[in-house]
Each structure stands twice: as structure tokens, then as C-alpha cells.
Amino acid sequence: MIFMSTMTGLNDNAIIGLITNGPTRTHMDTIKPKKLKAGSIVGVISPSTPVFSKKNLANGMKILKKMGFKPRLGPKALAINTSYKAGTIKDRLEDLTSMFFDDEIEAIFCTGGGYCSIQLLPEIDWSAIAENPKIIMGYSDITVLTSAIYEKTGLITFHGPNIEGLQTNTKGNRYTVENFKHSLMKDGPGRLTPFTEWKTLKAGRAEGVLMGGNFNVLLSLMGTPHEPKWDDKILFLEEVTETIEGLENYLWRLRVSKVFKKIEGLIIGKITDIIDIEDEVGGWANMDKPPVLEDIILQATEGYNFPILYGADFGHDVPSLTLPVGAKARLDCPAVGRTGKIFITDTYLS
């Protein structure tokens, strides 16, 4: 069963107040959202792509209930506006703003990713979000929202599962769900538990603030008013269905933009479904094979001394951590080829 919401207690002025441009704070302290508890009401919206499978969404809502939450689907979450947009910009903004203004809602989750979340940014009133802080989480295209909200308000956000993809039928899926629940209900400093091996590409130790998400989506914010401030960050990145050529381009965009001069450390998550370049560009089959991903990461970061961890458990279609964007963290990479570690070093929920 899919739960529908009436979003009581809102009026047109409240909606308009958040979807028009408001003042952005010039000096920001970190805002820690409240941790969830058994019985917390959580909202589910579609800020980007339409729901692909109502069956999968219903299953994800069921898993939320098993965690002890009370899920409430946004009124426009099932809308479709063309084949790749979930409702109009106004529809998607209203669902987002309704969730922030509704005092009963304690967290906002997303049905899926896509490519259209960026359409919401020009109309969001960031100060209104700062005044109504709560957990917001997603991955893939939701990187636009989690990154921009943290950048504009100081509110800690979360890179974690979208609800349409929640499953519990494998050990990896259960790892994902357990991390989801623990990260939003328990909080507290400690080492993140790996599911697979996390390999050191460049040795070192770094302390900083976690920032990141989907590689391509994060790059779409560069040169905009919503681009992250890279200084003192431990940058984490993941990607799906891209060529080695494309990934190398992404890395060099960071280098040319001097991002690597500013960050303290780099965490590469799962890069899944890499496309053979011969499949993308006809007639390249007789050319030299492209380099392996580890090599292009090291080449693009040559000359910088920050530690690099490779293969951490977050990304598309893999067992996945829930990572707090804006939380203080430490990255320990003891020696090349050895297992690296990620620690959260301070609380990130209130």
C-alpha cells in the first residue's frame, strides 16, 4: 500500500514563501537536523524523475514502516510531466516546500534520481529551509539538492538510498538498510563499517568536512551560485554508466578548477557499469586500450598530497552507506594497497 498525504496546516502564502528567492545567510553555522525515532513521520517526494515502478516504491515504503517510521507520500510524488520529469517545476517545488513547512514531517526522502533537480534551485528560499531544518536524503541527481542545501544554509544533508530502490533480499541490501536506519536514528562519532574492501590509492591522513555525491551531477553545480566551497572538505564521489574517457574528463575538470588545491582528502565510491569506449565510439577498436580507473585518478591528482581511498561502499546499485554531507570526518589511508578507513568525528544530528 502507498500512503498518500494531505499536507495539512499549509496555505498558499506559506508555499509561495519558500519557492521564491529569499535572503541567503552570509555567515553560516552548521545546522544539525533532529535525529529520527520510532514513530517519526517521514515524507517521500519526487524532485526529479518520475516513479519508474509503483511496486518498488510500495516496497520501499513498506521497509520504511518496518524501520519504525510512518511514511507519507507527497501529493505530486506520482506526477509525470514528460517521460523524464516527475511533474512540473511548480509541482515538484510544492512537494519539497510542503515537507519543509509541515511540522509533523521529520525527514524528507526521495523516490529516485534523474537529471531535473537542478530546475528547482533558482526558486528555493534557502533561509526558509534553514528556519525549518530537517533531514533530507537521496543520491544520484539528488546530489543537487543535498549539496546546494548544505552550501546555502549550513544544514547537514545525507547522501543515501532513494526509496524506490530499497530492498532487503540480499546481504548487501540489508547492509544498506541497516546503515540508513543507524545513520538517521543513532548518530555519534565512530568508524564506518565496510561491506567490501576499501583500498588506499594514496597514503595519508586527513580531517575535514564530508562533501560530495554523484560525480557528474556535482560538476553541474560548478560555476553556479550553488557550487560547493571546496576548502577543508573530504570529497566523496561515485558514478554509473560512464566511460573511462568521461571519468578522466570529470577528474581534470576538478584539477583545472583548482578543487584539488583546496580539498583535504578524496574518497572514490563505487564506479559501476563503466562503458567500454569501443561501444560508445565506433571505429576505436584497434586503438590502445584505455587506462584503468585507478591510474587516471592518480594522474589527475599528481602533485597533490591528500590521501585517496578507492572503492568505498556508496554509489548506484551497490551496498551503500548513508553519508552525512557537512559532517566532520577523518580519512585514514595507511599505505598504498592497504585498507583505508573513514571515521565520523563529531555528532551530526541534534
C-alpha positions as CSV (number, residue, x, y, z in Angstrom):
1,M,0.0,0.0,0.0
2,I,1.3,3.5,-0.8
3,F,0.5,6.2,1.7
4,M,-0.9,9.5,0.5
5,S,-0.5,12.8,2.2
6,T,-2.9,15.8,2.5
7,M,-0.2,18.1,3.9
8,T,-2.4,19.8,6.4
9,G,-1.5,23.1,8.0
10,L,-0.2,24.8,4.8
11,N,-1.6,27.8,2.9
12,D,-0.7,29.4,-0.4
13,N,1.4,32.1,1.2
14,A,3.5,29.5,3.0
15,I,4.1,27.7,-0.2
16,I,5.0,30.9,-2.1
17,G,7.2,32.0,0.8
18,L,9.6,29.1,0.2
19,I,9.6,28.9,-3.6
20,T,10.5,32.5,-4.1
21,N,14.0,33.7,-3.7
22,G,14.8,34.7,-0.1
23,P,17.9,36.0,1.6
24,T,20.9,33.7,1.9
25,R,22.9,33.9,5.1
26,T,26.4,35.2,4.6
27,H,27.8,33.6,7.8
28,M,26.6,30.1,8.5
29,D,27.0,27.8,11.4
30,T,26.4,24.1,10.8
31,I,22.7,23.2,11.4
32,K,22.2,19.7,12.7
33,P,18.8,18.2,11.9
34,K,16.9,16.2,14.6
35,K,17.5,12.5,14.7
36,L,14.6,10.2,13.9
37,K,12.9,7.9,16.3
38,A,10.3,5.1,16.2
39,G,7.1,6.7,15.1
40,S,8.7,9.6,13.2
41,I,6.6,10.8,10.2
42,V,8.8,10.9,7.1
43,G,7.9,12.4,3.7
44,V,8.7,10.9,0.3
45,I,8.8,13.1,-2.8
46,S,9.9,13.0,-6.5
47,P,12.0,16.2,-7.1
48,S,13.5,14.9,-10.4
49,T,12.4,11.8,-12.4
50,P,9.0,10.1,-12.3
51,V,8.5,6.9,-10.3
52,F,9.5,4.0,-12.5
53,S,7.9,1.3,-10.5
54,K,5.0,1.8,-8.2
55,K,5.6,-1.8,-6.9
56,N,9.2,-0.9,-6.0
57,L,8.1,2.3,-4.3
58,A,5.4,0.5,-2.3
59,N,8.0,-2.0,-1.2
60,G,10.3,0.9,-0.2
61,M,7.5,2.5,1.8
62,K,6.9,-0.9,3.5
63,I,10.6,-1.1,4.5
64,L,10.3,2.4,6.0
65,K,7.5,1.2,8.1
66,K,9.5,-1.8,9.2
67,M,12.2,0.6,10.4
68,G,9.6,2.2,12.6
69,F,8.8,5.2,10.6
70,K,5.4,6.5,9.3
71,P,5.9,7.3,5.6
72,R,3.8,9.9,3.9
73,L,3.9,10.3,0.1
74,G,3.9,13.9,-1.3
75,P,0.7,14.8,-3.2
76,K,2.6,15.2,-6.5
77,A,5.1,12.4,-6.0
78,L,3.5,10.2,-8.6
79,A,3.0,13.0,-11.2
80,I,4.6,12.7,-14.6
81,N,5.4,15.7,-16.9
82,T,7.1,14.3,-20.0
83,S,8.9,10.9,-19.8
84,Y,11.7,12.1,-17.6
85,K,10.2,14.7,-15.2
86,A,8.0,14.0,-12.2
87,G,5.5,16.8,-12.5
88,T,6.1,20.4,-13.4
89,I,8.7,22.5,-11.7
90,K,5.9,24.0,-9.6
91,D,4.6,20.6,-8.7
92,R,8.0,19.4,-7.5
93,L,8.7,22.6,-5.7
94,E,5.4,22.5,-3.9
95,D,6.1,18.9,-2.6
96,L,9.5,19.9,-1.4
97,T,8.3,23.1,0.3
98,S,5.3,21.4,1.8
99,M,7.6,18.9,3.5
100,F,9.8,21.6,5.0
101,F,6.8,23.6,6.3
102,D,4.9,20.6,7.7
103,D,5.8,20.4,11.4
104,E,4.8,16.7,11.5
105,I,7.4,15.7,8.9
106,E,10.8,14.9,10.4
107,A,12.7,13.8,7.3
108,I,12.4,14.1,3.6
109,F,13.3,11.2,1.3
110,C,13.2,10.9,-2.5
111,T,11.7,8.3,-4.7
112,G,14.6,8.3,-7.3
113,G,17.2,10.3,-9.1
114,G,17.2,11.7,-12.7
115,Y,18.5,14.9,-14.2
116,C,16.0,17.6,-13.3
117,S,16.5,18.5,-9.6
118,I,18.6,21.5,-10.8
119,Q,15.4,23.1,-12.1
120,L,14.3,23.7,-8.5
121,L,17.3,25.7,-7.3
122,P,16.5,29.2,-8.7
123,E,13.2,29.3,-6.8
124,I,14.1,27.9,-3.4
125,D,14.1,30.2,-0.4
126,W,17.2,28.9,1.4
127,S,16.6,30.9,4.6
128,A,13.2,29.3,5.0
129,I,14.8,25.8,4.8
130,A,17.3,27.0,7.5
131,E,14.5,28.0,9.7
132,N,12.7,24.7,9.3
133,P,15.6,22.2,9.4
134,K,15.1,18.5,9.0
135,I,16.8,15.5,7.4
136,I,16.8,15.4,3.6
137,M,18.4,12.5,1.8
138,G,18.9,10.9,-1.6
139,Y,21.6,10.1,-4.1
140,S,22.3,10.4,-7.9
141,D,20.6,13.5,-9.1
142,I,19.5,14.4,-5.5
143,T,23.2,15.4,-5.1
144,V,22.0,18.7,-6.5
145,L,19.7,19.3,-3.5
146,T,21.9,17.8,-0.8
147,S,24.9,19.8,-1.9
148,A,23.1,23.1,-2.6
149,I,21.1,23.0,0.7
150,Y,24.2,22.4,2.7
151,E,26.1,25.2,0.8
152,K,23.3,27.7,1.1
153,T,22.0,27.0,4.6
154,G,24.6,25.0,6.6
155,L,22.1,22.3,7.1
156,I,23.6,18.8,7.2
157,T,22.1,16.7,4.5
158,F,22.5,13.0,3.6
159,H,23.8,11.0,0.6
160,G,21.9,7.8,0.9
161,P,19.3,5.5,-0.7
162,N,16.3,6.6,-2.7
163,I,13.1,4.9,-1.6
164,E,12.2,3.2,-4.9
165,G,15.5,1.2,-4.6
166,L,15.2,-0.1,-1.1
167,Q,15.4,-3.8,-0.8
168,T,16.2,-6.4,1.9
169,N,16.6,-9.6,-0.1
170,T,20.4,-9.7,-0.1
171,K,23.2,-9.1,2.5
172,G,24.2,-6.0,0.5
173,N,20.7,-4.6,0.6
174,R,20.4,-5.3,4.3
175,Y,23.7,-3.5,4.9
176,T,22.2,-0.5,3.0
177,V,19.0,-0.5,5.1
178,E,20.8,-1.0,8.4
179,N,23.2,1.9,7.6
180,F,20.2,4.0,6.6
181,K,18.4,3.4,9.9
182,H,21.5,3.7,12.1
183,S,22.8,6.9,10.5
184,L,19.5,8.7,11.0
185,M,18.5,7.4,14.4
186,K,21.7,6.8,16.3
187,D,24.3,9.3,15.2
188,G,27.6,9.7,17.0
189,P,31.3,9.5,16.2
190,G,32.8,6.3,15.0
191,R,34.3,4.3,12.2
192,L,32.2,3.5,9.2
193,T,31.8,-0.3,8.7
194,P,32.9,-1.5,5.2
195,F,31.0,-4.2,3.2
196,T,33.8,-4.6,0.7
197,E,37.5,-3.8,0.7
198,W,38.4,-0.1,0.7
199,K,41.8,0.3,-0.9
200,T,44.3,3.1,-0.3
201,L,45.4,4.7,-3.6
202,K,47.5,7.4,-1.9
203,A,48.6,7.2,1.7
204,G,47.9,9.8,4.3
205,R,45.6,11.1,6.9
206,A,43.1,13.9,6.6
207,E,40.5,15.7,8.7
208,G,37.7,17.8,7.2
209,V,34.1,18.0,6.3
210,L,32.4,15.5,4.1
211,M,31.1,16.8,0.8
212,G,30.1,15.0,-2.4
213,G,27.8,12.7,-4.2
214,N,27.3,11.8,-7.8
215,F,30.3,13.0,-9.9
216,N,28.5,14.3,-13.0
217,V,25.7,15.9,-11.0
218,L,28.1,17.6,-8.6
219,L,30.1,19.1,-11.5
220,S,26.8,20.6,-12.9
221,L,26.9,23.0,-9.9
222,M,30.3,24.4,-10.8
223,G,30.2,28.0,-11.9
224,T,26.8,28.5,-10.4
225,P,25.8,30.3,-7.1
226,H,25.3,26.8,-5.7
227,E,28.8,25.4,-6.2
228,P,30.2,24.0,-3.0
229,K,33.0,25.7,-1.2
230,W,35.8,23.1,-1.5
231,D,38.1,24.3,1.2
232,D,38.7,21.9,4.1
233,K,36.5,19.2,2.5
234,I,36.9,15.5,2.3
235,L,35.3,15.0,-1.2
236,F,33.4,11.8,-1.9
237,L,32.4,10.8,-5.4
238,E,30.5,8.0,-7.2
239,E,29.4,7.4,-10.8
240,V,27.5,5.0,-13.0
241,T,27.4,4.2,-16.8
242,E,30.3,6.4,-17.9
243,T,33.4,5.7,-20.0
244,I,36.9,5.9,-18.7
245,E,37.3,8.9,-21.1
246,G,34.4,10.7,-19.4
247,L,35.6,9.9,-15.9
248,E,39.1,11.3,-16.8
249,N,37.4,14.4,-18.1
250,Y,35.5,14.8,-14.8
251,L,38.7,14.5,-12.8
252,W,40.5,17.0,-14.9
253,R,37.7,19.5,-14.6
254,L,38.3,19.3,-10.8
255,R,42.0,19.7,-11.3
256,V,41.7,22.7,-13.8
257,S,39.2,24.3,-11.5
258,K,41.8,24.1,-8.6
259,V,39.5,21.9,-6.5
260,F,42.4,19.6,-5.7
261,K,44.3,22.6,-4.3
262,K,41.6,23.1,-1.7
263,I,40.3,19.7,-0.5
264,E,41.9,17.6,2.3
265,G,41.1,14.1,1.0
266,L,39.3,12.2,-1.7
267,I,37.1,9.1,-1.4
268,I,36.1,7.3,-4.5
269,G,33.0,5.1,-4.1
270,K,31.7,2.5,-6.5
271,I,32.0,3.4,-10.2
272,T,29.6,0.9,-11.7
273,D,28.8,-0.2,-15.2
274,I,31.8,1.5,-16.9
275,I,31.1,1.7,-20.6
276,D,33.7,0.2,-23.0
277,I,34.8,3.2,-25.1
278,E,34.7,0.9,-28.2
279,D,31.0,0.5,-27.6
280,E,30.4,4.3,-27.4
281,V,32.6,5.4,-30.3
282,G,32.7,3.2,-33.4
283,G,36.0,2.5,-35.1
284,W,38.2,2.7,-31.9
285,A,38.5,-1.0,-31.5
286,N,42.1,-1.1,-32.9
287,M,43.4,1.7,-30.7
288,D,45.2,1.2,-27.5
289,K,43.1,0.1,-24.6
290,P,42.2,2.9,-22.2
291,P,43.9,3.1,-18.8
292,V,42.4,1.6,-15.7
293,L,40.5,3.9,-13.4
294,E,43.0,3.8,-10.5
295,D,45.7,5.1,-12.9
296,I,43.7,8.1,-14.2
297,I,42.8,9.1,-10.7
298,L,46.4,9.1,-9.7
299,Q,47.4,11.0,-12.9
300,A,44.7,13.7,-12.4
301,T,45.8,14.2,-8.7
302,E,49.5,14.1,-9.4
303,G,51.4,16.6,-7.3
304,Y,48.8,16.8,-4.5
305,N,49.4,15.1,-1.2
306,F,45.9,14.4,0.1
307,P,45.0,10.8,0.8
308,I,42.8,8.9,-1.7
309,L,40.6,6.0,-0.7
310,Y,39.2,3.8,-3.5
311,G,36.1,1.6,-3.6
312,A,34.1,2.7,-0.6
313,D,30.6,1.4,-0.3
314,F,28.4,4.0,-1.8
315,G,27.1,4.6,-5.3
316,H,24.5,3.2,-7.7
317,D,23.1,-0.3,-7.4
318,V,25.6,-1.5,-4.7
319,P,25.6,-2.0,-1.0
320,S,25.6,1.6,0.2
321,L,26.5,3.7,3.2
322,T,24.5,6.7,4.3
323,L,26.9,9.7,4.4
324,P,26.2,13.0,6.2
325,V,27.1,15.9,4.0
326,G,28.6,18.5,6.2
327,A,29.7,16.2,9.0
328,K,33.2,16.3,10.4
329,A,35.2,13.3,9.4
330,R,38.7,11.7,9.3
331,L,40.2,9.7,6.5
332,D,43.0,7.2,7.3
333,C,44.9,5.6,4.4
334,P,47.9,3.8,6.0
335,A,49.8,2.7,2.9
336,V,49.2,2.2,-0.8
337,G,47.2,-1.0,-1.4
338,R,46.3,-1.3,2.3
339,T,42.8,-1.0,3.7
340,G,41.7,2.6,4.4
341,K,39.2,3.8,7.0
342,I,36.6,6.5,7.3
343,F,35.6,7.9,10.7
344,I,32.9,10.4,11.6
345,T,34.5,12.5,14.3
346,D,31.5,14.5,15.7
347,T,27.8,14.3,16.0
348,Y,25.7,15.5,13.0
349,L,22.2,15.1,14.4
350,S,20.6,17.0,17.3
